[in-house]
Amino acid sequence: MRTVGYLYRRRFFASAFAGMLSLGYPLESPAGQSKEVLQELLSLDIESLLAINVTTVSKKSESILLAPGTVYVITEAEIRRNGWRFLQDALKTVPSVYLYDPQSWVWGGQRGLVSNFSQTLLMINGREMNNLIASEAFISRQFATHNIKRIEVMASPGSALYGANALAGVINIITREMDPEYAGLELGVDYGSFNSRGLSFVFGERLGAWRFSGSGMVYESDEEDFTRFVQDTKKFSNGWEDNNLASNSINAYDNPSASQPLNLQVDYQDYYLGVNYYKNRQSHGLEKLRWDYTSGEDNREMALFYGGVNTPISRNKKLKVEYQRTRSKLWGRYAAGHDPGTGLESPDNLDTFTFASTDTVDPNLSFAQNLANNGYIDPDNITDADIRRYFTHTYSNKKSRGSTRDKLEIQFDWDISDRTGLIVGYTYDAIRYVGLVMTDAATGTGSSFDVLVDISKRKHSYDNIKQGVFAQIKSELSIDRFWLTAGVRADRQEHYGASVNPRLGLVWQARQGSVFKLLYGEAFREPNVFELASDPDVKPAKLRSYEANYSQTLGREARLFLAAYKNNVSDFLGSVGSNIGSGIGKVEKQKVTGVEFRLDAKYRRWMSFLSGSLIVDGKQTGQGQSTDILSIPTQRANAGVTYRFLSRYSANLLYRYTGAYDALSGNPDSTNIFTIQSAHQFDATLSMQDIMFSGKNVNGFFTITNITDATVYQANVRRSGPHKFLQGGRAAYFRLVAKW
């Protein structure tokens, strides 16, 4: 399906494209500056560009080449060159990351450990942003790239330092305004296909011992129209038993989105206060759409308030103490084919539908078919009122105080010598979950956001207190040759007990620019409130990871990175595609063996990269069965080439490839296995950097995604109903940013 909107307002974009080029004539820069900037850019060798410091692997700054883990870094310059507007856009080219996009919030994970992204820890500037209700790395439109300095994606397990839910790794967003050296004000505008528009700001200002910084964005979009696809019962909802009934009421698809992220921080000497906040509204995209494709909605609101001190206590010792308070709410609705007897919590005053004693109910038929057989609905004329009454599912804790987390973190850094460093820390984490008011299918009163919920459903329904202690020592065994890292963390949670997770890393620099790493790590993913409610005795998922990688600088023009890993998971938690069975504990073990690579090269005005991943072997076992992993592409590749011209402009072509793979139908009632065909997608971007125009420093990009308008499908890895998902077609966007 490729319909109207992929080149929204072509004349507008053509004008914008021409305008970006025209900004270079005349340049209002000092004489010779353009030539100096070009020479500076081209004089940078690959080793200098990539040998940057990262903080995610060891909770302190260290060289990416010598860090005891695999970490992929996405820089601000790379974001601009490729025209990436949101976090998920950038993550698609990371070899370790697997993304599934149902056009709402993304699912996925790392290194074949995929579900609802609850195996990966998501952070902003080192602070956890996984949602409280399900411990998911919830990624929708709230993480735009307007303020990102770099993204650090650690593909190695992270529980030895971070505790729960860093089983498959960590994604850490580092924002520009938090850089103490950043100063100034930026205002940006985004516009593009499907009436997508946004306004953003970034600022940082130092006044004596004080520093004020922040960033924010207001974004709205109609999003892409998938009406023709959702009406295709063979491709979208293949096998659903109520297809014929529901198709009579489907006449459109609507999926508007809006987000308002906000980050603010005030520093005074070594003390600081801040907040990371977002509000995100979107429909359920292609996921929970069975009876109604226009009135679904999901709202998330999250605020993380923090304050602390980060101060040296002697020449070689440093102490950081931070308190965090997180508050989270969600509310929404969708129309699906639930049976009214599924037992979801609902307010006491709701009028829940029950069949009359004189009705004939066949347990082998769906709820909808029984409604039709007993005259409650006309199968040839199902109305909007019927859908609202019988098939609307509403959930909310909007009128409550929301779920909360209080977290205390203490970290002590001690440089014992020039060659040995020690990190020790303690965390106290108390989460209070507030239950959702839920109405299931066949509710009368209450299928509206305006209903007053019963007060008993707004009290906390589950408390969770956990504590953790960790230590890590890193020592240079031989000067500029060998580094050994050993760490361990012990966590204890009041419901599932204790978990101890060690890590070991040996780094060998055979010669300058040639680095080998041997890594071992253990990690865990804790059961969330839903999983503990279903089974109070459920235990955390446990990972053992073995890894070897190699990094080689090839002269001053290229760098090669290779990694091989083997991940063994026991008691896999979360929604995972499997023909063993759905539900917690069905997949008892999962083993994934794979390789990843990235090659970067530069030649004169050209820059390029090639990256990819291959799952060599993937197995699932459980309930006496053993099977290959399904619904995960085993072969992926990315390639990009950039040409710099007129000193401050660059043209970029990005290619993404996904090999064909076998998948389970997203319909959980179907056991059919089918093939997702291979996909080829091209994006093109024109970007500019630091153009002086009317006294302002301007940069930005113009990008066209999926320029060949290729048809790209993805598996429904959570088996949430739709047979498979269709990815976006051709679209165009631009971003312009003015700096003061």
Secondary structure, 3 states (H helix, E strand, C coil): CCCCCCCCCHHHHHHHHHHHHHCCCCCCCCCCHHHHHHHHHHHCCHHHHHCCEECCCCCCCEECCCCCCCEEEEEHHHHHHHCCCEHHHHHCCCCCEEEECCCCCCEEEECCEEEECCCEEEEECCEECCCCCCCCCCCCCCCECCCEEEEEEECCCCHHHHCCCCCCEEEEEEEHHHCCCCCEEEEEEEEEHHHEEEEEEEEEEEECCEEEEEEEEEEEECCCCCHHHHCCCCCCCCCCCCHHHHHCCCCCCCCCEEEEEEEEEEEECCEEEEEEEEEEEECCCCCCECCCCCCCEEEEEEEEEEEEEEEEEECCEEEEEEEEEEEEEEEEEEECCCCCCCCCCCCCCCCECCCCCCCCCCCCCCHHHHHHHCCCCCCCCCCHHHHHHHCEEEEECCCCCCEEEEEEEEEEEEECCCCEEEEEEEEEEEEEEECCEEECCCECCCCCCCCCCCHHHHCEEEEEEEEEEEEEEEEEEECCCEEEEEEEEEEEECCCEEEEEEEEEEEEEEECCEEEEEEEEEEEECCCHHHHHHCCCCCCEEEEEEEEEEEEEECCCEEEEEEEEEEEEECCCCCCCCCCCCCCCCCCEEEEEEEEEEEEEEECCEEEEEEEEEEEEEEEEECCEEEECCCCCCEEEEEEEEEEECCCEEEEEEEEEECCEEEECCCCCCCCEEEECCEEEEEEEEEEEEEEECCEEEEEEEEEECCCCCCCEEECCCCCCCCEEECCCCEEEEEEEEEC
